[in-house]
Amino acid sequence: MQNDDTPPVEGRRCPHRPPCCACPRFGAAGISPASREALERLARDHGLGPTPEVSGADSGFRLRARLAIRGRLESPKLGLFELDSHRVVHIPDCSVHDPLINRVAAVVRGALIDARVSCYSDKAHLGHARYLQVVVERRTRTAQVVLVANSPLTEPLRDCLDLIRDRLGDALHSLWFNVQTERTNAILGREFRRWCGPASVTECFGGAQVHYPPGAFGQNNLEIAEAIIAHVRDQIPANARVAEFYAGVGAIGLSVLDRVGDIRMNEAGDQALQGLELGIAGLDPADRARITVVPGVADAAVAAAADADVVIADPPRKGLDPLLAAALADDPPERFLYISCSLESLQRDVTRLTAQGRQRLVALTAFNLMPFTEHVETVARFERVTVP
């Protein structure tokens, strides 16, 4: 692991910048100065010292990518949108991608050309190939590939899908067709059709097998995600009763199962719940008996926190749902571990959670989950205030 004192890598160049804007701080070490300043201000406001920072590899770390497909029939572009536009920057040699992602993108591009598949046009809402999602499974070094289509039928992309399958060969984990025919900025539609391969990518965290169906959220930087999970795990007392909100496929909850007495896991997403179900099914009966899954939005599952010694929450960018935040402020657990992907919502939620004086912020740790960006992942620990 490197820290904030590590100097930038000298002489690094990216062939796609500009106009690609995905790594605005390319070559710089650690989290951004603005994020560092905001964290230190938050820490000072709550009587804490400097915030520790954890960083990792700065190339080849991205194991999950979503690329837009645009352009002409004979020359499709696979990449990212320029800032504030629908113009796609073709990025065949992205250095932050795992090399297998770049290889898959090249194979898909060739298959689109050879099968003469039209590319999507945002303005006209025409064309078939819309997005590509690639997820690399570390254990097998294979890729879960999702081709997102502006078509309810597989027929316009059938030949292309067969070419992708044949040309990737042993490097292919699974191949999926996703239907996204709406005029929307959402990348994935709700309907997935499996062309070949297993139903989910599997990863191991803390000895637990975690399953990722193609529509489930997953972190792209698993080296740092593992560091976050280990950090959370270390702060759970043995045999604690735990409630986890926004549990996803169970990357945190399943990995800490051997430390807890029992755990209630709340999640709303259909694909994430499918992955969680697969992970639980692989456990022995005694471990399965210690897990209660509470499906639905967090605000409707607040009761899951009742009598918990430790509550864990890993919400989306908007932060904690309001009823959950209010419940944790009114009747806090002994310890609350909050994994935040947005400093703005973290700052707002810290104010809400501590306003009544029933719990206090006692620790912050920053994780450089997305190097070269303004993003920082933060784990905040709160503890209940004991009144004499």
C-alpha positions in Angstrom: 0.0 0.0 0.0 1.1 3.5 -0.7 0.3 6.6 1.2 -0.3 10.3 0.6 3.4 11.1 0.6 4.1 8.9 -2.5 5.1 11.2 -5.4 3.3 11.1 -8.7 4.6 8.7 -11.3 6.9 10.7 -13.5 6.5 10.7 -17.3 3.2 8.8 -17.4 1.1 9.6 -20.5 -2.4 8.4 -21.5 -3.0 8.2 -25.2 -6.7 9.0 -24.7 -6.3 12.3 -22.7 -7.7 14.6 -23.9 -10.6 14.3 -24.7 -11.2 11.4 -22.3 -12.0 12.9 -18.9 -12.3 9.8 -16.8 -9.0 10.3 -15.0 -8.7 14.1 -14.5 -5.8 13.7 -12.0 -3.9 11.1 -14.1 -0.5 10.4 -12.6 -1.2 12.1 -9.2 -0.8 10.0 -6.0 -3.4 9.6 -3.3 -6.8 11.3 -3.0 -7.4 14.7 -4.3 -6.4 17.8 -2.3 -10.0 19.0 -2.2 -11.2 15.6 -0.7 -8.3 15.6 1.7 -9.2 19.1 2.9 -12.9 18.3 3.3 -12.0 15.2 5.3 -9.6 17.0 7.6 -12.1 19.7 8.2 -14.7 17.1 9.2 -12.2 15.4 11.4 -11.3 18.7 13.2 -14.9 19.5 13.7 -15.3 16.3 15.7 -12.0 16.4 17.6 -10.2 13.8 15.5 -6.7 13.7 14.2 -5.5 13.3 10.6 -7.4 10.9 8.5 -5.5 7.8 7.5 -5.5 7.0 3.8 -5.2 3.7 2.0 -4.2 3.5 -1.6 -3.2 0.6 -4.0 -2.2 -0.1 -7.6 -2.6 2.8 -10.0 -2.7 0.8 -13.2 -4.7 -2.3 -14.3 -6.8 -2.0 -11.1 -10.2 -1.7 -12.8 -11.9 -5.1 -13.0 -15.3 -3.8 -14.1 -16.1 -1.4 -16.9 -19.1 0.0 -18.8 -18.3 1.3 -22.3 -20.6 3.2 -24.6 -20.9 1.9 -28.2 -21.4 4.6 -30.8 -20.1 5.5 -34.3 -20.5 4.2 -37.8 -21.3 0.7 -39.0 -17.7 0.1 -40.2 -15.9 1.9 -37.4 -17.6 1.7 -34.0 -16.2 3.5 -31.0 -16.1 1.8 -27.6 -15.3 4.1 -24.8 -16.5 6.9 -22.5 -18.5 10.1 -23.3 -16.7 13.4 -23.5 -17.7 15.8 -20.8 -21.3 17.0 -21.1 -21.8 15.3 -24.5 -22.8 12.1 -26.2 -19.6 12.0 -28.2 -17.7 8.8 -27.4 -13.9 8.7 -26.9 -12.6 5.4 -28.2 -10.2 4.1 -25.5 -8.6 0.8 -26.8 -5.5 1.1 -24.6 -6.8 2.3 -21.2 -4.1 1.8 -18.6 -6.4 1.7 -15.6 -8.4 -1.2 -17.1 -7.3 -4.8 -16.4 -5.8 -5.8 -19.7 -8.5 -8.4 -20.3 -11.1 -5.6 -20.4 -9.2 -4.0 -23.3 -8.9 -7.3 -25.0 -12.7 -8.0 -24.7 -13.5 -4.5 -26.1 -11.3 -5.1 -29.1 -12.9 -8.5 -29.7 -16.4 -7.0 -29.4 -15.5 -4.1 -31.8 -14.3 -6.6 -34.4 -17.4 -8.7 -34.0 -19.7 -5.7 -34.4 -17.9 -4.8 -37.7 -17.9 -8.3 -39.1 -21.5 -9.0 -38.1 -22.5 -5.5 -39.5 -24.3 -4.5 -36.3 -25.4 -0.8 -36.2 -24.3 1.4 -33.3 -26.8 3.3 -31.2 -27.5 7.0 -31.9 -28.8 8.9 -28.9 -30.4 11.7 -30.9 -32.3 9.3 -33.3 -32.8 6.5 -30.8 -31.8 4.1 -33.5 -29.1 1.5 -33.9 -28.7 -1.8 -32.0 -25.4 -2.0 -30.1 -25.7 0.5 -27.2 -23.3 -0.4 -24.3 -20.7 -3.1 -23.3 -20.2 -4.2 -19.7 -17.2 -6.3 -18.8 -16.4 -7.8 -15.4 -13.2 -9.8 -14.8 -13.3 -12.7 -12.4 -10.0 -12.8 -10.7 -9.8 -16.5 -9.8 -10.3 -17.7 -13.4 -9.0 -14.7 -15.3 -12.1 -14.8 -17.4 -14.6 -12.1 -18.4 -18.4 -11.8 -17.8 -19.5 -9.9 -20.9 -22.9 -8.1 -21.3 -23.9 -6.6 -24.7 -26.6 -4.0 -24.1 -29.0 -3.6 -27.1 -31.6 -1.1 -28.2 -33.7 -4.1 -29.3 -36.1 -6.4 -27.5 -35.0 -9.2 -29.8 -31.7 -11.0 -29.9 -31.9 -11.6 -33.7 -30.1 -8.4 -34.8 -27.1 -9.3 -32.6 -27.2 -13.1 -32.9 -24.2 -13.4 -35.2 -22.2 -10.8 -33.2 -22.8 -12.7 -30.0 -21.7 -15.9 -31.5 -18.5 -14.3 -32.8 -17.7 -12.8 -29.4 -18.2 -16.2 -27.8 -16.0 -18.0 -30.3 -13.3 -15.4 -30.5 -12.9 -15.0 -26.7 -12.8 -18.8 -26.2 -11.3 -19.7 -22.8 -11.1 -16.1 -21.7 -14.9 -15.9 -21.7 -16.7 -16.4 -18.3 -20.2 -15.8 -19.6 -22.0 -13.8 -22.3 -25.3 -11.9 -21.8 -27.8 -10.0 -23.9 -29.4 -7.0 -22.1 -32.5 -5.2 -23.4 -32.4 -1.4 -23.0 -34.8 0.2 -25.4 -35.8 3.2 -23.3 -34.7 6.8 -24.0 -32.7 7.1 -20.8 -29.2 7.6 -19.5 -29.5 4.3 -17.6 -27.0 1.9 -19.1 -28.6 -1.5 -18.2 -32.2 -2.5 -18.8 -33.9 -4.9 -16.4 -34.0 -7.9 -18.8 -30.9 -10.2 -19.0 -30.7 -13.2 -21.3 -27.8 -15.6 -20.8 -26.1 -16.6 -24.1 -23.6 -18.9 -22.4 -21.6 -19.5 -19.2 -22.3 -19.4 -15.5 -25.0 -17.3 -13.8 -22.6 -15.2 -11.8 -19.0 -14.1 -11.3 -17.7 -15.2 -7.9 -15.2 -13.5 -5.7 -13.8 -14.4 -2.3 -13.8 -11.9 0.6 -12.7 -13.0 4.1 -13.1 -16.7 3.0 -16.7 -16.2 1.8 -17.8 -16.8 -1.8 -19.7 -13.8 -3.1 -21.8 -13.9 -6.3 -22.3 -11.1 -8.8 -25.0 -11.6 -11.4 -24.6 -9.3 -14.4 -27.0 -6.6 -13.1 -25.7 -6.5 -9.6 -23.5 -3.6 -8.4 -19.9 -4.4 -7.7 -16.8 -2.3 -7.0 -14.3 -2.0 -9.9 -11.2 -1.9 -7.7 -11.2 -5.1 -5.7 -7.8 -4.6 -4.1 -9.2 -1.5 -2.2 -12.6 -3.0 -1.7 -10.9 -5.9 0.1 -9.1 -3.4 2.3 -12.4 -1.7 3.2 -14.0 -5.0 4.0 -11.0 -6.0 6.2 -11.2 -2.6 8.0 -14.9 -3.1 8.7 -14.3 -6.6 9.8 -11.7 -5.6 12.4 -14.1 -3.2 14.1 -16.9 -5.8 14.8 -16.6 -7.3 18.2 -16.8 -11.1 18.4 -20.3 -12.6 18.5 -21.9 -9.2 17.9 -25.5 -8.9 16.7 -25.2 -7.1 13.4 -27.6 -5.3 11.0 -26.4 -4.4 7.6 -28.2 -1.9 5.3 -27.6 -1.6 1.5 -26.0 -5.1 1.7 -25.8 -5.7 -2.0 -24.6 -9.2 -2.9 -23.2 -9.6 0.6 -19.5 -8.7 0.1 -19.3 -7.3 3.6 -22.0 -9.3 5.4 -20.9 -12.7 4.2 -17.3 -12.0 4.8 -17.8 -11.1 8.5 -20.1 -14.0 9.2 -17.5 -16.0 11.2 -17.2 -13.0 13.7 -20.9 -12.3 14.4 -23.6 -14.0 16.4 -26.2 -13.3 13.8 -26.7 -10.8 11.0 -29.7 -9.2 9.4 -29.0 -8.0 5.8 -31.2 -5.5 4.0 -31.1 -5.0 0.2 -33.6 -3.7 -2.4 -32.1 -4.6 -5.8 -33.4 -7.7 -7.5 -30.1 -8.7 -9.1 -28.2 -8.0 -5.8 -30.7 -10.2 -3.9 -30.2 -12.9 -6.5 -26.5 -12.8 -5.8 -27.0 -12.7 -2.1 -29.2 -15.8 -2.3 -26.5 -17.6 -4.3 -23.9 -16.7 -1.7 -26.1 -17.9 1.2 -27.0 -21.1 -0.5 -23.3 -22.1 -0.6 -23.0 -21.9 3.2 -23.4 -24.7 5.6 -26.8 -25.0 7.4 -25.4 -23.6 10.7 -24.1 -20.4 9.0 -27.3 -20.0 6.9 -29.3 -20.1 10.1 -27.5 -17.0 11.5 -28.6 -14.8 8.5 -31.9 -13.1 8.0 -32.4 -11.3 4.7 -34.7 -8.3 4.8 -35.6 -7.3 1.3 -36.8 -3.8 0.4 -35.7 -0.2 0.7 -33.8 0.8 3.8 -36.5 3.1 5.1 -38.9 0.2 5.2 -36.4 -2.0 7.0 -35.4 0.2 9.9 -36.7 -2.4 12.4 -33.8 -4.7 11.3 -31.5 -2.5 13.5 -33.4 -3.2 16.7 -31.2 -4.6 19.4 -28.2 -4.7 17.0 -24.8 -4.2 18.7 -23.3 -3.1 15.4 -25.0 -1.5 12.4 -23.3 -1.3 9.0 -24.5 0.8 6.1 -23.0 1.2 2.6 -25.5 3.5 0.9 -25.4 4.9 -2.7 -24.2 8.4 -3.4 -27.3 10.0 -2.0 -26.5 8.8 1.5 -28.7 7.3 4.2 -32.4 7.1 3.6 -34.0 9.7 5.9 -36.0 7.3 8.2 -33.0 5.1 8.7 -30.8 8.2 9.5 -33.5 9.4 12.0 -33.7 6.0 13.7 -30.0 5.7 14.1 -29.8 9.3 15.5 -32.7 8.6 18.0 -31.6 5.2 19.2 -28.1 4.5 18.1 -26.4 1.1 18.3 -23.2 0.7 20.3 -21.3 1.1 17.1 -22.3 2.3 13.6 -20.0 1.7 10.6 -20.8 3.9 7.7 -19.1 3.3 4.3 -19.6 6.4 2.2 -19.0 7.0 -1.5 -19.8 10.8 -1.3 -18.2 13.3 0.9 -21.2 15.6 0.4 -23.8 13.1 1.7 -21.3 11.9 4.4 -21.0 15.5 5.8 -24.8 15.9 5.8 -25.4 12.5 7.5 -22.7 13.1 10.1 -24.6 16.3 11.1 -27.9 14.4 11.3 -26.5 11.4 13.2 -24.7 13.4 15.9 -27.2 16.3 16.3 -28.9 14.8 19.3 -25.7 14.0 21.1 -26.5 10.3 21.5 -23.6 9.2 19.4 -20.3 10.6 18.3 -18.0 10.3 15.3 -14.8 8.6 16.6 -12.8 7.6 13.5 -12.5 8.3 9.8 -10.4 6.3 7.2 -10.1 7.3 3.6 -9.7 4.7 0.8 -8.5 5.7 -2.7 -10.9 3.5 -4.5 -10.9 5.3 -7.8 -7.3 6.7 -8.4 -6.9 9.9 -10.4 -10.4 11.2 -9.7 -12.0 13.4 -7.1 -13.7 10.4 -5.6 -12.9 9.1 -2.1 -14.4 6.2 -0.2 -14.6 6.8 3.5 -15.3 4.6 6.4 -16.7 6.5 9.4 -17.1 4.9 12.8 -19.7 6.2 15.3 -20.1 5.1 18.9 -23.1 5.5 21.3 -22.6 8.1 24.0 -23.0 6.6 27.4 -24.9 8.9 29.8 -23.8 8.5 33.5 
